Amino acid sequence: MKIVLQYRASEGFRSQIGEDVTHPVAIVDETDDAAFAREMTDAEVLWHVLKPVTAEVMAAAPRLKLIQKLGVGVNTIDLEAAKARGIAVANMPGTNSAAVAEMALALMLAVLRRTVYFDEITRRGEGWAPDPAVLDQTGEIGGRTVGLVGFGDSARRLAPVITALGARVVYTARSAKAQAGFLPLEELLSVSDIVSLHIPLTDETAGMIDAAALARMKPGAVLINTARGGLVDEAALVAALRSGHLRGAGLDVFAVEPAAADNPLFALPQVVLAPHVSWLTPETLARSLVVARENVRRLESGEGLVNRVV
């Protein structure tokens, strides 16, 4: 059974995948469309990371039986096209939860403590002469209210860590959980000093953090997004940051990816950025390969797939 991985895999990840003559994996760089098209002509399984899997991709892969998302969000897969062609789609919730929770915390700290600014001036030999105005913009997580939008695996891992640092945690979800602190979204936005997004991108959630939602946030609040860029109206976020209504933002995801250098958010010093790598650690990849290989085994044996979406 031939597997294609469309991803710019590091040497470490290639080593983790290893050699398997029974289930060979053709690793194709996401920028090499010609090689990808060639490999997909006889592929039966696609290990998908971020580059969209369109109806055209599926039509050009007549033997394709499974699209395995290495991650959680399936918004980059044309699910209706997969269903129409009888191609199974599966994801792997939980494999990247620890990494995403840690990155969300790292972004919170980086924004509040202005680590990018202090790193830059220290490297210039000016570490003892910071702009006093920047010092006034720093702060601690302890004593603040952190609002988690969504309460899945990553948010549940993050909540006790934030609590241990002395913050109050509130959250919103489709329904209240056993955890105390549930609030409707509008109330969460109005009381939180830090708002962190942990929900999938769907028709219902697209653009939910718009100008009105940002206006509800407390003056001086921080927005963290390690979920999906399409959740946020980026133009409205730029306006809220430029006006000073928001203290800052920590963003790992963007509306268009890869994000172009002229994105207005990139010119704002109070914004800390990463290129959609919250999930990406060797530990996450190791856990992902376990699930991916298990689903290949199940596909061959005719068993039900783990975490089947379509």
Steps between C-alpha positions, in 0.01 A plus 500: 500500500661824386490805728576858398598761758467853363721695736846655522620234739809560709775243525375415847148431374634296208694294750185447707314379190784266412504243223203267458498289184147380576362853529740731314458871572573743218589832667427798276577863578181708514644737238572225244167469320641293215648236728182490707283447192731223383503317833124526546419308180540170686471613862250326725556711813578871531653624823384861498640791698397848380492546122133475393375169365258606229254312283756530219767329711262212569393470136864457400548218754280214376627248757471729804314337788593709805595859577663492842533841661814527712326724748146598585355767268350363178399838356778461241334187353203510262289263708207497258728400213652225712157371593387503137804299392478254789830615650524468877625797703641465851670735744679454831366715785720503806833427332602868494313625806805527724699690239216742424435567868868575557516735201190687615666551839826603333321761290317638803830543683678640194235767450470596866875502563592647157769235458555573130574867576735420788679233298563753222637779718711258703665370182580863411670553836219733610335272752534746786347786304150383407224737402319578830170493315561135412566419865160647582342261246634183662317289754445160660245227438439471873209712619344517154193328357571268208209409275523179299273494195437130462578237761644206312821312569745790467289739708451240773875447520563873514243589765671349808838645399352848477322449830829395661651829383234686696250586227127451496386274215166533327390324185225471246392191310186359342392396849632532854747232610586359840762775528371812675525834322268459202383829345319595180741635240386861531555501876833320469627765260397780731667364815819341364842663503624228264279324245640179351332321208470119503222416254485360146427712195148428374228693322367589844829622648655673197564867579348473848767729646390798293498872569201468734662217697828689528314808621347290781845403624644690794725797422856373524404136440708251302382263225671163447424282198652156458185356337419631150557840341154512348345536844624861515425804284861606452420852381290558811779360717753737342267791572450392863876473552586826328240689703643363823174327593692172517838472672628239256447170325680167463424332168607165360236488226377738231209542261728429203789258542785517451457861609658760272763743626269797437239381750420815704523303823870447439574872537360516854764461774248387760417189295698176542490270197563138406435319166236239602744288699315470833435133428842426356731316739682168463276366776184596311633341182583178681147479643355584158691224326360243743143599405580532129659156481218344698248635250703360211488163671126530557442608141673187376314271739161659443462614861341828602738795492611696804342848515326471163345829388361392159 
